[in-house]
Each structure stands twice: as C-alpha cells, then as structure tokens.
Amino acid sequence: ITVDAGYDYKMSKQDYVFIPLEERNIDVTLQKARPKLNGFFIANYMISAMAPGGILGLGRRFGGYVKGNASFGCKFRYDDSYGEIGDDYSYADMNGHVEEHWTYSEPTDGYWGGSGGLFYNPLKFLTFYVGGGYASYKGMEYYSNNFSSGHFKDDSVEGPQIDAGVIFRWKALLLQAGYSRILSSSPLGHHFGDFNVGIGVNIHKNKKRQR
C-alpha cells in the first residue's frame, strides 16, 4: 500500500499480508517533507526615482534576499517661470537698473541603493520580505545669484534604507510590489520614499515525485 498526501508530506509505502475476508484498520503516519528550495529573480523598477534594478532570493519557507537599484542623470520635472534651461533672466526697473539675475542649469535627480533581508512564505502563492541597507537620492539643484550673494539648494538624501513588500506567485511567475524609504533627511529637511514594482520567475530545486 502506497500513501501519498501531496508534496508537503513524504510518501509511505508498506507491505501487508491479508487473510481472505479479513477486515483490518491500517493507520499510517506521514512525515512532513522538507519545504522546496526556492530561488527567484525579479526585475524591479523604482517609480519616482526611475531606477531599474533587481531582486535575488534563495530559501525554503524562510530565506534571504538582496536588492539593488540605480539611476543617474534622470531629468527632474519642475516649473520654470522665467526661462528655459540654460537661459539667463534679468529684471530691470524703470531706470534700467538690473535688480535680479538668475542662471538656470539642468536639474537632475539620481538614485542608487542596495539592501538585503529575509523573506517568509506563509502560503504557496504569497511571500513577505523585509530588510535594510544604504541608499542615496539626489534631487533638484539650482544656483541663484542676485549679484550680491549666491545660494545653492541641496535636496539630496543619503543614509540607511528600509525595504518591505510582497511577492505573489502563480506557478513560476512572480509579481512584486514594495516600498523603500531612506531614513535620513536632506539639509533642507526633505525625505525620500518610493514605491517599486517588479516581475520575475521562481525556480524549484526539488523535482516532482512520481505518484
């Protein structure tokens, strides 16, 4: 007699000798099988920072992962009421005296960061992950000069980062959604947090057993 309760339990195979017309109750205790070893890769994208990256993970019911994203030189959307990028703007009063002068440079933003942590599979189709690392986000910068003094606006944020998210599994396909936040603030008191999404594949090490 072979008893197979699925991949979560080890199969039991035992031989019995029956006497004709004999009635017998047979109790079988099955041992839980070791969870499958999962390896996965997810192509990830941070929405606001426009930073592509990836997530690698390995484990069973519990496991570990690493995540990294990077983007440099992305254009930062902003409103310029006085001219185009690279233009100089001057304001003159009725006597022709120049009161103010602005010089605009192309604002850019960039992100780079990495993290690592743990994941947990409470269900076959659901995975939670949480971790931490280090990241930097450089926001819009410009230089303003009124001929008497200059001012440089620094909106960059750099420091420890936390990550958290969920991964949904359908067969070998993975869909991921998460949130990353840098715990530090910029000199101006600004913070940075961003949602990220991804799609990937899951790989099982264990081969299916023959029933």
C-alpha positions as CSV (number, residue, x, y, z in Angstrom):
1,I,0.0,0.0,0.0
2,T,1.4,3.4,-1.0
3,V,0.0,6.6,0.6
4,D,0.8,9.9,-1.0
5,A,-0.7,13.1,0.5
6,G,1.0,15.5,-1.8
7,Y,4.3,17.3,-1.9
8,D,4.1,18.6,1.6
9,Y,4.5,15.0,3.0
10,K,6.8,12.1,2.4
11,M,5.2,9.1,0.7
12,S,4.7,6.0,2.8
13,K,5.0,2.5,1.2
14,Q,4.4,-0.6,3.2
15,D,3.6,-4.3,2.5
16,Y,0.7,-6.1,4.3
17,V,-0.5,-9.7,4.2
18,F,-4.3,-10.1,4.3
19,I,-6.3,-13.2,5.1
20,P,-9.3,-13.7,2.8
21,L,-12.4,-11.8,4.1
22,E,-10.3,-10.2,6.9
23,E,-11.2,-6.7,8.0
24,R,-8.3,-4.5,9.2
25,N,-7.8,-0.9,10.1
26,I,-4.5,0.5,9.0
27,D,-3.1,3.7,10.5
28,V,-0.4,5.5,8.6
29,T,1.6,8.4,10.0
30,L,3.2,10.6,7.3
31,Q,6.2,12.7,7.9
32,K,6.3,16.3,6.7
33,A,8.5,16.8,3.7
34,R,11.2,19.5,3.8
35,P,9.9,22.6,2.0
36,K,11.1,23.2,-1.5
37,L,14.3,25.2,-2.0
38,N,13.2,28.3,-3.9
39,G,15.4,30.5,-5.9
40,F,14.0,33.6,-7.7
41,F,14.9,36.6,-9.7
42,I,12.8,39.7,-10.1
43,A,13.4,42.6,-12.5
44,N,12.5,45.6,-10.3
45,Y,11.7,49.3,-11.0
46,M,11.5,52.3,-8.6
47,I,8.7,54.5,-9.9
48,S,9.6,58.1,-8.7
49,A,13.4,57.7,-8.9
50,M,13.1,55.9,-12.3
51,A,15.7,53.5,-11.2
52,P,15.8,49.9,-12.6
53,G,17.2,47.1,-10.6
54,G,16.8,43.5,-9.4
55,I,16.0,41.2,-6.5
56,L,17.6,37.9,-5.9
57,G,16.3,35.4,-3.3
58,L,17.1,31.9,-2.1
59,G,15.5,29.8,0.7
60,R,12.7,27.5,1.7
61,R,9.8,28.6,3.9
62,F,12.3,31.2,5.2
63,G,15.1,32.7,3.2
64,G,17.2,35.7,2.3
65,Y,17.3,38.2,-0.5
66,V,19.4,41.1,-1.9
67,K,18.0,44.1,-3.8
68,G,19.7,46.9,-5.8
69,N,18.6,49.8,-7.9
70,A,20.5,52.6,-9.6
71,S,19.6,55.6,-11.8
72,F,21.8,58.6,-12.7
73,G,21.2,61.8,-14.6
74,C,17.4,61.4,-14.9
75,K,15.6,64.7,-15.6
76,F,13.7,66.2,-12.8
77,R,10.3,67.7,-13.7
78,Y,9.9,71.3,-12.5
79,D,8.3,74.6,-13.3
80,D,10.5,77.4,-14.7
81,S,8.6,80.7,-14.8
82,Y,11.4,82.8,-16.1
83,G,13.0,81.0,-19.0
84,E,14.3,77.8,-20.4
85,I,17.1,75.7,-19.1
86,G,20.4,77.4,-19.7
87,D,18.8,80.9,-20.1
88,D,19.6,84.0,-18.1
89,Y,16.8,86.1,-16.8
90,S,17.2,89.8,-15.8
91,Y,14.6,92.1,-14.3
92,A,15.2,95.8,-14.9
93,D,13.3,98.7,-13.2
94,M,12.1,101.9,-14.9
95,N,15.6,103.4,-14.8
96,G,17.2,100.4,-16.4
97,H,18.9,99.1,-13.3
98,V,19.2,95.3,-13.1
99,E,17.5,94.2,-9.9
100,E,17.9,90.4,-10.1
101,H,19.6,87.8,-12.2
102,W,19.1,84.0,-12.4
103,T,21.2,81.4,-14.1
104,Y,19.5,78.0,-14.6
105,S,21.2,74.7,-15.0
106,E,19.5,71.5,-16.0
107,P,18.2,69.9,-12.8
108,T,18.8,66.2,-12.4
109,D,18.0,63.5,-9.9
110,G,19.6,60.2,-9.3
111,Y,19.2,57.2,-7.0
112,W,21.5,54.4,-6.0
113,G,20.9,51.9,-3.2
114,G,21.1,48.3,-2.1
115,S,19.6,46.3,0.7
116,G,19.2,42.8,2.0
117,G,16.9,40.9,4.3
118,L,14.6,38.0,5.0
119,F,11.5,36.6,3.3
120,Y,8.8,34.3,4.6
121,N,6.4,32.1,2.6
122,P,3.2,31.7,4.7
123,L,1.4,30.4,1.6
124,K,2.4,28.8,-1.6
125,F,1.3,31.9,-3.6
126,L,2.4,34.6,-1.2
127,T,5.8,35.9,0.1
128,F,6.6,38.7,2.5
129,Y,10.0,40.3,2.7
130,V,11.6,43.0,4.9
131,G,15.2,44.3,5.0
132,G,17.5,47.2,5.2
133,G,20.6,48.7,3.5
134,Y,22.0,52.0,2.4
135,A,20.9,54.4,-0.4
136,S,21.3,57.9,-1.8
137,Y,18.9,60.1,-3.7
138,K,19.9,63.4,-5.3
139,G,17.1,65.8,-6.1
140,M,16.8,69.0,-8.0
141,E,19.7,71.5,-7.7
142,Y,20.0,75.1,-8.9
143,Y,22.1,78.2,-8.4
144,S,20.6,81.6,-7.8
145,N,22.6,84.8,-7.8
146,N,21.4,88.4,-7.2
147,F,24.9,89.8,-7.8
148,S,25.5,90.2,-4.0
149,S,25.2,86.7,-2.7
150,G,24.7,83.2,-4.1
151,H,22.6,80.3,-2.9
152,F,22.9,76.6,-3.7
153,K,19.9,74.4,-3.0
154,D,20.9,70.9,-2.0
155,D,18.0,68.4,-1.9
156,S,20.0,65.2,-1.7
157,V,19.1,62.5,0.9
158,E,21.6,59.8,1.9
159,G,21.6,57.2,4.7
160,P,20.2,53.9,5.9
161,Q,17.3,52.5,4.0
162,I,14.5,50.1,4.8
163,D,12.6,47.8,2.4
164,A,9.3,45.9,2.7
165,G,7.0,44.3,0.2
166,V,5.0,41.3,-1.0
167,I,5.5,38.8,-3.8
168,F,2.6,37.0,-5.5
169,R,3.3,33.7,-7.1
170,W,1.4,32.0,-9.9
171,K,3.2,28.8,-11.0
172,A,6.7,30.1,-12.0
173,L,5.6,33.7,-12.5
174,L,6.2,36.3,-9.7
175,L,4.7,39.7,-9.3
176,Q,6.3,42.0,-6.7
177,A,5.2,45.3,-5.0
178,G,7.2,47.1,-2.3
179,Y,8.2,50.3,-0.7
180,S,11.7,51.7,0.1
181,R,12.5,54.6,2.3
182,I,15.7,56.4,3.3
183,L,15.6,57.1,7.0
184,S,17.8,60.2,6.8
185,S,16.7,63.7,5.6
186,S,18.3,66.3,3.4
187,P,19.8,69.5,4.7
188,L,16.5,71.2,3.9
189,G,14.6,68.6,5.9
190,H,13.2,66.7,2.9
191,H,12.7,62.9,2.9
192,F,12.6,60.3,0.2
193,G,10.5,57.2,-0.1
194,D,9.4,55.4,-3.2
195,F,7.2,52.5,-4.4
196,N,8.7,49.8,-6.6
197,V,7.2,47.0,-8.7
198,G,8.7,44.0,-10.5
199,I,8.1,40.8,-12.4
200,G,10.2,37.7,-12.2
201,V,10.5,33.9,-12.2
202,N,10.6,31.3,-9.5
203,I,12.8,28.2,-9.7
204,H,12.3,25.0,-7.6
205,K,15.2,22.8,-6.9
206,N,13.1,19.7,-5.9
207,K,11.9,17.6,-8.8
208,K,8.3,16.3,-8.8
209,R,8.0,12.8,-7.4
210,Q,6.3,10.1,-9.4
211,R,3.0,9.2,-7.9
